[in-house]
Structure formats: structure tokens, C-alpha cells
Amino acid sequence: MKAPRAATRRHLPTSPFKPPPAAPPVEQYEVDDRVSHDKYGLGRVVDVVGDSAIVVDFGTQKVRIPSPFAKLIKI
């Protein structure tokens, strides 16, 4: 006999508890945007590969950074 699966519970508007946090939207980058990366420093976006990745020129190297761009900040 299989164990029943736990159903995801929906948040009721009258609930005294906070609703679960929504996922933040993924930042959109365009060619020539200036960015800062925690590891590589300052750079400029040179190519956008759909919504899945971007290529950034940091001066000494070009790095392909996949989405969701966690350590990247638009300047």
C-alpha cells in the first residue's frame, strides 16, 4: 500500500501567518550594460544568450554567466 502524498497548502487570506515568499524576478540584461560580479569585478555585457546566459567582458577575460545571475549586479 502506498503512503499518501502531502498536498501543497494554499495560503488563506484570513490566515494569521505570512504567505510564503514569492521568487524574485530574474534580472534582464542587454548588450553594453555595466555590471559588477562578486568574483570577477566590473565588466560590460557583450552578448545575451536568450534568457539562459550572458557573456560579460571583465577586461582580462570573457565569462559566460548562466541564469539566474546570483552574484551579478547591474550598475
MMTF fields as JSON, N, C-alpha, C and O atoms, coordinates in Angstrom:
{
  "mmtfVersion": "1.0.0",
  "mmtfProducer": "UNKNOWN",
  "numBonds": 299,
  "numAtoms": 300,
  "numGroups": 75,
  "numChains": 1,
  "numModels": 1,
  "chainsPerModel": [1],
  "groupsPerChain": [75],
  "chainIdList": ["A"],
  "bondAtomList": [4, 2, 8, 6, 12, 10, 16, 14, 20, 18, 24, 22, 28, 26, 32, 30, 36, 34, 40, 38, 44, 42, 48, 46, 52, 50, 56, 54, 60, 58, 64, 62, 68, 66, 72, 70, 76, 74, 80, 78, 84, 82, 88, 86, 92, 90, 96, 94, 100, 98, 104, 102, 108, 106, 112, 110, 116, 114, 120, 118, 124, 122, 128, 126, 132, 130, 136, 134, 140, 138, 144, 142, 148, 146, 152, 150, 156, 154, 160, 158, 164, 162, 168, 166, 172, 170, 176, 174, 180, 178, 184, 182, 188, 186, 192, 190, 196, 194, 200, 198, 204, 202, 208, 206, 212, 210, 216, 214, 220, 218, 224, 222, 228, 226, 232, 230, 236, 234, 240, 238, 244, 242, 248, 246, 252, 250, 256, 254, 260, 258, 264, 262, 268, 266, 272, 270, 276, 274, 280, 278, 284, 282, 288, 286, 292, 290, 296, 294],
  "bondOrderList": [1, 1, 1, 1, 1, 1, 1, 1, 1, 1, 1, 1, 1, 1, 1, 1, 1, 1, 1, 1, 1, 1, 1, 1, 1, 1, 1, 1, 1, 1, 1, 1, 1, 1, 1, 1, 1, 1, 1, 1, 1, 1, 1, 1, 1, 1, 1, 1, 1, 1, 1, 1, 1, 1, 1, 1, 1, 1, 1, 1, 1, 1, 1, 1, 1, 1, 1, 1, 1, 1, 1, 1, 1, 1],
  "groupList": [{"groupName": "MET", "atomNameList": ["N", "CA", "C", "O"], "elementList": ["N", "C", "C", "O"], "formalChargeList": [0, 0, 0, 0], "bondAtomList": [1, 0, 2, 1, 3, 2], "bondOrderList": [1, 1, 2], "singleLetterCode": "M", "chemCompType": "L-PEPTIDE LINKING"}, {"groupName": "LYS", "atomNameList": ["N", "CA", "C", "O"], "elementList": ["N", "C", "C", "O"], "formalChargeList": [0, 0, 0, 0], "bondAtomList": [1, 0, 2, 1, 3, 2], "bondOrderList": [1, 1, 2], "singleLetterCode": "K", "chemCompType": "L-PEPTIDE LINKING"}, {"groupName": "ALA", "atomNameList": ["N", "CA", "C", "O"], "elementList": ["N", "C", "C", "O"], "formalChargeList": [0, 0, 0, 0], "bondAtomList": [1, 0, 2, 1, 3, 2], "bondOrderList": [1, 1, 2], "singleLetterCode": "A", "chemCompType": "L-PEPTIDE LINKING"}, {"groupName": "PRO", "atomNameList": ["N", "CA", "C", "O"], "elementList": ["N", "C", "C", "O"], "formalChargeList": [0, 0, 0, 0], "bondAtomList": [1, 0, 2, 1, 3, 2], "bondOrderList": [1, 1, 2], "singleLetterCode": "P", "chemCompType": "L-PEPTIDE LINKING"}, {"groupName": "ARG", "atomNameList": ["N", "CA", "C", "O"], "elementList": ["N", "C", "C", "O"], "formalChargeList": [0, 0, 0, 0], "bondAtomList": [1, 0, 2, 1, 3, 2], "bondOrderList": [1, 1, 2], "singleLetterCode": "R", "chemCompType": "L-PEPTIDE LINKING"}, {"groupName": "THR", "atomNameList": ["N", "CA", "C", "O"], "elementList": ["N", "C", "C", "O"], "formalChargeList": [0, 0, 0, 0], "bondAtomList": [1, 0, 2, 1, 3, 2], "bondOrderList": [1, 1, 2], "singleLetterCode": "T", "chemCompType": "L-PEPTIDE LINKING"}, {"groupName": "HIS", "atomNameList": ["N", "CA", "C", "O"], "elementList": ["N", "C", "C", "O"], "formalChargeList": [0, 0, 0, 0], "bondAtomList": [1, 0, 2, 1, 3, 2], "bondOrderList": [1, 1, 2], "singleLetterCode": "H", "chemCompType": "L-PEPTIDE LINKING"}, {"groupName": "LEU", "atomNameList": ["N", "CA", "C", "O"], "elementList": ["N", "C", "C", "O"], "formalChargeList": [0, 0, 0, 0], "bondAtomList": [1, 0, 2, 1, 3, 2], "bondOrderList": [1, 1, 2], "singleLetterCode": "L", "chemCompType": "L-PEPTIDE LINKING"}, {"groupName": "SER", "atomNameList": ["N", "CA", "C", "O"], "elementList": ["N", "C", "C", "O"], "formalChargeList": [0, 0, 0, 0], "bondAtomList": [1, 0, 2, 1, 3, 2], "bondOrderList": [1, 1, 2], "singleLetterCode": "S", "chemCompType": "L-PEPTIDE LINKING"}, {"groupName": "PHE", "atomNameList": ["N", "CA", "C", "O"], "elementList": ["N", "C", "C", "O"], "formalChargeList": [0, 0, 0, 0], "bondAtomList": [1, 0, 2, 1, 3, 2], "bondOrderList": [1, 1, 2], "singleLetterCode": "F", "chemCompType": "L-PEPTIDE LINKING"}, {"groupName": "VAL", "atomNameList": ["N", "CA", "C", "O"], "elementList": ["N", "C", "C", "O"], "formalChargeList": [0, 0, 0, 0], "bondAtomList": [1, 0, 2, 1, 3, 2], "bondOrderList": [1, 1, 2], "singleLetterCode": "V", "chemCompType": "L-PEPTIDE LINKING"}, {"groupName": "GLU", "atomNameList": ["N", "CA", "C", "O"], "elementList": ["N", "C", "C", "O"], "formalChargeList": [0, 0, 0, 0], "bondAtomList": [1, 0, 2, 1, 3, 2], "bondOrderList": [1, 1, 2], "singleLetterCode": "E", "chemCompType": "L-PEPTIDE LINKING"}, {"groupName": "GLN", "atomNameList": ["N", "CA", "C", "O"], "elementList": ["N", "C", "C", "O"], "formalChargeList": [0, 0, 0, 0], "bondAtomList": [1, 0, 2, 1, 3, 2], "bondOrderList": [1, 1, 2], "singleLetterCode": "Q", "chemCompType": "L-PEPTIDE LINKING"}, {"groupName": "TYR", "atomNameList": ["N", "CA", "C", "O"], "elementList": ["N", "C", "C", "O"], "formalChargeList": [0, 0, 0, 0], "bondAtomList": [1, 0, 2, 1, 3, 2], "bondOrderList": [1, 1, 2], "singleLetterCode": "Y", "chemCompType": "L-PEPTIDE LINKING"}, {"groupName": "ASP", "atomNameList": ["N", "CA", "C", "O"], "elementList": ["N", "C", "C", "O"], "formalChargeList": [0, 0, 0, 0], "bondAtomList": [1, 0, 2, 1, 3, 2], "bondOrderList": [1, 1, 2], "singleLetterCode": "D", "chemCompType": "L-PEPTIDE LINKING"}, {"groupName": "GLY", "atomNameList": ["N", "CA", "C", "O"], "elementList": ["N", "C", "C", "O"], "formalChargeList": [0, 0, 0, 0], "bondAtomList": [1, 0, 2, 1, 3, 2], "bondOrderList": [1, 1, 2], "singleLetterCode": "G", "chemCompType": "PEPTIDE LINKING"}, {"groupName": "ILE", "atomNameList": ["N", "CA", "C", "O"], "elementList": ["N", "C", "C", "O"], "formalChargeList": [0, 0, 0, 0], "bondAtomList": [1, 0, 2, 1, 3, 2], "bondOrderList": [1, 1, 2], "singleLetterCode": "I", "chemCompType": "L-PEPTIDE LINKING"}],
  "groupTypeList": [0, 1, 2, 3, 4, 2, 2, 5, 4, 4, 6, 7, 3, 5, 8, 3, 9, 1, 3, 3, 3, 2, 2, 3, 3, 10, 11, 12, 13, 11, 10, 14, 14, 4, 10, 8, 6, 14, 1, 13, 15, 7, 15, 4, 10, 10, 14, 10, 10, 15, 14, 8, 2, 16, 10, 10, 14, 9, 15, 5, 12, 1, 10, 4, 16, 3, 8, 3, 9, 2, 1, 7, 16, 1, 16],
  "groupIdList": [1, 2, 3, 4, 5, 6, 7, 8, 9, 10, 11, 12, 13, 14, 15, 16, 17, 18, 19, 20, 21, 22, 23, 24, 25, 26, 27, 28, 29, 30, 31, 32, 33, 34, 35, 36, 37, 38, 39, 40, 41, 42, 43, 44, 45, 46, 47, 48, 49, 50, 51, 52, 53, 54, 55, 56, 57, 58, 59, 60, 61, 62, 63, 64, 65, 66, 67, 68, 69, 70, 71, 72, 73, 74, 75],
  "secStructList": [7, 7, 7, 7, 7, 7, 7, 7, 7, 7, 7, 7, 6, 6, 7, 1, 1, 7, 7, 7, 7, 7, 7, 7, 7, 7, 7, 7, 7, 7, 6, 6, 7, 3, 3, 3, 3, 6, 6, 6, 3, 3, 3, 3, 3, 3, 3, 3, 3, 6, 6, 6, 3, 3, 3, 3, 3, 7, 1, 1, 7, 3, 3, 3, 3, 3, 6, 6, 7, 6, 6, 3, 3, 3, 7],
  "xCoordList": [0.833, 0.0, 0.89, 1.858, 0.581, 1.373, 0.948, -0.224, 1.936, 1.642, 1.06, 1.483, 0.113, -0.465, 0.576, 1.39, 0.534, 1.453, 0.902, -0.308, 1.792, 1.384, 1.02, 1.781, -0.129, -0.578, -0.009, 0.173, 0.267, 0.719, -0.481, -1.563, -0.267, -1.367, -1.38, -0.332, -2.576, -2.69, -2.829, -3.295, -2.434, -2.493, -3.876, -4.345, -4.51, -5.82, -5.649, -4.788, -6.457, -6.316, -6.586, -6.09, -7.353, -7.673, -6.654, -6.817, -5.621, -4.622, -3.781, -3.434, -3.447, -2.596, -1.111, -0.293, -0.765, 0.621, 0.927, 0.04, 2.195, 2.615, 2.6, 2.881, 2.274, 2.325, 3.776, 4.682, 4.002, 5.38, 5.934, 5.196, 7.223, 7.799, 7.789, 8.036, 7.497, 7.498, 8.94, 9.762, 9.232, 10.573, 10.811, 9.943, 11.983, 12.26, 12.398, 12.866, 12.001, 12.115, 13.583, 14.435, 13.864, 15.225, 15.555, 14.77, 16.71, 17.152, 17.379, 17.915, 16.976, 17.162, 18.341, 18.411, 19.268, 20.445, 20.437, 19.904, 21.039, 21.165, 22.637, 23.443, 22.989, 24.357, 24.756, 23.951, 25.987, 26.59, 26.146, 26.469, 25.414, 25.103, 26.369, 27.117, 26.61, 27.731, 27.275, 26.185, 28.112, 27.76, 28.939, 30.081, 28.628, 29.642, 29.4, 28.266, 30.47, 30.379, 31.221, 32.281, 30.757, 31.46, 32.869, 33.774, 33.075, 34.371, 35.239, 36.441, 34.63, 35.393, 35.512, 36.391, 34.67, 34.742, 33.836, 32.773, 34.267, 33.473, 33.607, 34.674, 32.508, 32.529, 31.415, 30.606, 31.383, 30.368, 29.784, 30.523, 28.451, 27.774, 28.065, 27.833, 28.582, 28.899, 27.97, 27.882, 27.274, 26.362, 25.289, 25.561, 24.063, 22.946, 22.49, 22.122, 22.511, 22.138, 20.73, 20.57, 19.714, 18.329, 18.13, 18.669, 17.349, 17.141, 18.028, 17.953, 18.879, 19.637, 21.023, 21.535, 21.652, 23.011, 23.381, 22.724, 24.457, 25.041, 26.551, 27.107, 27.211, 28.67, 29.122, 28.666, 30.037, 30.497, 32.0, 32.753, 32.436, 33.858, 34.339, 33.898, 35.252, 35.789, 37.163, 37.88, 37.525, 38.812, 39.882, 40.47, 40.157, 41.184, 40.624, 41.372, 39.32, 38.7, 37.218, 36.595, 36.668, 35.23, 34.654, 35.179, 33.567, 32.983, 31.52, 30.785, 31.095, 29.683, 29.037, 29.452, 28.023, 27.367, 25.946, 25.16, 25.603, 24.254, 23.22, 23.552, 21.969, 20.858, 20.706, 20.931, 20.358, 19.679, 20.594, 20.125, 21.867, 22.796, 22.879, 22.748, 23.098, 23.059, 24.094, 23.782, 25.301, 26.37, 26.616, 27.67, 25.667, 25.825, 24.876, 23.696, 25.407, 24.622, 24.738, 25.843, 23.606, 23.615, 23.953, 23.403, 24.878, 25.301, 24.579, 24.791],
  "yCoordList": [-1.163, 0.0, 1.244, 1.304, 2.228, 3.444, 4.457, 4.561, 5.195, 6.257, 7.459, 7.739, 8.159, 9.327, 10.444, 10.641, 11.171, 12.285, 13.53, 13.746, 14.321, 15.57, 16.582, 16.801, 17.18, 18.189, 19.547, 19.837, 20.37, 21.718, 22.519, 22.466, 23.246, 24.009, 25.409, 26.024, 25.905, 27.262, 28.212, 27.821, 29.436, 30.443, 31.079, 31.584, 31.051, 31.672, 33.14, 33.465, 34.033, 35.457, 35.78, 36.787, 34.953, 35.205, 34.585, 34.684, 33.956, 33.296, 34.322, 35.36, 34.055, 34.988, 34.846, 35.649, 33.845, 33.61, 34.278, 34.467, 34.633, 35.271, 34.261, 33.081, 34.715, 33.801, 33.464, 34.216, 32.348, 32.002, 33.058, 33.595, 33.358, 34.403, 33.978, 32.82, 34.944, 34.689, 34.774, 35.494, 34.044, 34.066, 35.428, 35.926, 36.04, 37.333, 37.183, 36.148, 38.189, 38.09, 38.074, 38.671, 37.39, 37.306, 38.615, 39.109, 39.175, 40.436, 40.261, 39.24, 41.246, 41.222, 42.12, 43.264, 41.605, 42.352, 42.55, 41.729, 43.659, 43.965, 44.192, 44.406, 44.146, 44.38, 45.799, 46.725, 45.967, 47.22, 47.641, 48.752, 46.795, 47.091, 46.922, 45.964, 47.845, 47.731, 46.898, 47.113, 45.943, 45.047, 44.891, 45.21, 44.392, 44.071, 42.64, 42.26, 41.848, 40.461, 40.294, 40.908, 39.467, 39.266, 38.723, 39.089, 37.866, 37.227, 37.958, 38.119, 38.41, 38.946, 40.468, 41.002, 41.177, 42.633, 43.307, 42.785, 44.484, 45.271, 44.734, 44.272, 44.798, 44.321, 44.915, 45.702, 44.522, 45.006, 43.804, 42.932, 43.76, 42.67, 42.804, 43.858, 41.714, 41.739, 40.847, 41.006, 39.911, 39.025, 38.51, 38.209, 38.415, 37.861, 36.602, 36.652, 35.454, 34.171, 33.819, 33.023, 34.414, 34.179, 34.597, 35.612, 33.809, 34.063, 33.171, 33.21, 32.355, 31.345, 31.791, 31.264, 32.746, 33.147, 34.471, 34.928, 35.075, 36.265, 36.089, 35.316, 36.812, 36.808, 38.203, 39.207, 38.249, 39.52, 39.643, 38.709, 40.813, 41.103, 41.844, 42.959, 41.216, 41.816, 42.445, 42.74, 42.647, 43.253, 42.217, 42.181, 41.375, 40.344, 39.05, 38.239, 38.845, 37.624, 37.851, 38.759, 37.002, 36.995, 35.764, 34.661, 35.959, 34.884, 34.733, 35.716, 33.47, 33.162, 32.892, 31.98, 33.679, 33.554, 33.058, 33.729, 31.884, 31.342, 32.032, 32.621, 31.939, 32.484, 31.676, 30.468, 32.2, 33.446, 34.583, 35.513, 34.564, 35.663, 36.073, 37.252, 35.098, 35.338, 36.336, 37.154, 36.301, 37.176, 38.389, 39.019, 38.72, 39.801, 40.942, 40.72, 42.177, 43.36, 44.348, 44.642, 44.864, 45.867, 47.216, 47.607, 47.93, 49.258, 50.338, 51.525],
  "zCoordList": [0.0, 0.0, 0.0, 0.758, -0.832, -0.935, 0.125, 0.486, 0.607, 1.573, 0.818, -0.304, 1.405, 0.728, 0.617, 1.519, -0.507, -0.712, -0.033, 0.02, 0.471, 1.104, 0.02, -0.921, 0.165, -0.79, -0.399, 0.783, -1.395, -1.08, -0.601, -1.186, 0.451, 1.033, 0.463, 0.261, 0.205, -0.295, 0.881, 1.951, 0.686, 1.739, 1.751, 0.732, 2.885, 3.034, 3.417, 4.234, 2.837, 3.141, 4.612, 5.117, 5.3, 6.704, 7.655, 8.871, 7.137, 7.964, 8.719, 8.156, 9.977, 10.723, 10.375, 10.823, 9.591, 9.212, 7.883, 7.05, 7.694, 6.45, 5.305, 5.518, 4.087, 2.943, 2.609, 2.968, 1.927, 1.553, 0.6, -0.226, 0.707, -0.151, -1.618, -1.953, -2.473, -3.918, -4.421, -3.854, -5.473, -6.056, -6.707, -7.423, -6.467, -7.082, -8.596, -9.069, -9.353, -10.817, -11.24, -10.582, -12.335, -12.859, -13.555, -14.365, -13.242, -13.825, -15.329, -15.761, -16.118, -17.562, -17.922, -17.474, -18.73, -19.139, -20.645, -21.391, -21.082, -22.503, -22.819, -21.914, -24.105, -24.541, -24.126, -24.227, -23.665, -23.193, -21.802, -21.38, -21.065, -19.668, -18.836, -19.03, -17.913, -16.984, -15.793, -15.262, -15.371, -14.279, -13.324, -13.654, -12.135, -11.143, -10.678, -10.386, -10.609, -10.181, -8.918, -8.797, -7.973, -6.709, -6.908, -6.159, -7.892, -8.096, -9.123, -8.912, -10.25, -11.37, -11.368, -12.044, -10.643, -10.586, -11.603, -11.941, -12.095, -13.033, -14.448, -14.85, -15.2, -16.57, -17.393, -16.901, -18.67, -19.608, -20.348, -20.803, -20.467, -21.172, -22.663, -23.256, -23.273, -24.703, -25.519, -26.736, -24.873, -25.597, -24.644, -23.482, -25.161, -24.401, -25.117, -26.29, -24.407, -24.975, -24.485, -23.56, -25.11, -24.689, -23.248, -22.808, -22.507, -21.081, -20.221, -18.993, -20.878, -20.132, -19.688, -18.701, -20.379, -20.008, -20.666, -21.602, -20.149, -20.767, -20.791, -20.01, -21.692, -21.759, -21.346, -21.894, -20.359, -19.812, -20.021, -19.743, -20.518, -20.695, -19.454, -19.178, -18.702, -17.491, -17.724, -16.768, -18.976, -19.302, -19.536, -20.617, -18.564, -18.717, -19.28, -19.825, -19.156, -19.653, -19.936, -19.386, -20.808, -21.069, -20.387, -20.533, -19.638, -18.848, -19.212, -19.3, -19.426, -19.675, -18.324, -17.609, -17.97, -16.676, -16.904, -17.573, -16.354, -16.545, -15.646, -14.617, -16.069, -15.29, -14.018, -14.087, -12.899, -12.554, -12.143, -11.488, -12.489, -12.277, -10.806, -10.48, -9.92, -8.475, -7.986, -7.12, -8.5, -7.981, -8.873, -8.78, -9.728, -10.694, -10.354, -10.083, -10.371, -10.065, -11.214, -11.67, -11.688, -12.75, -12.143, -11.113, -12.805, -12.323, -13.106, -12.86]
}
